Amino acid sequence: MPQTSMPCPKCSGLMQEGFLPDFGDGAIARPGVWARGRPARGWLVGLFGQRMRRSEQVPITAYRCSACGYVEIYAKPAGET
């Protein structure tokens, strides 16, 4: 999905590119990522104890329709912007 805008699959309105901020690590907003597999949960640490290599993470991009509000989320393949 190299496009920055596209038609909405629900109403044909204009989809605008954005992201879903992740407020982890001291409430610093950054784009979310997709990670393969199921999350590992610890007894006290929940998901915070899980280790993931950056090479295993794929940035996610969200597209929101300016007309109806529908949102689609994509994990773009490597090399796409």
C-alpha positions, 0 to 999 in steps of 0.5 A: 500500500504505497498510496497515502490515500485511497477510496474507502471500501465501505462508502468510497470516501477518501481514506487518509493515512495515519498511525495508532500511537503506542504509548509504552516505554515512559509514555513516548508516542511512537507508531505501533508494530505487528509481531509474529506469534502469540504474546508471552505472558509473565506472572507479574510483568504481563506483556512487558517482559516479552522480548522482540527483535526489531527485525521481527517487527513490522510497522503498522499504518492505519487508514481512516475514512474522512466520510464514515470513519472506517479504519483499516490497519496494514502491516506494510511489507519491507521496502514499502513506504 
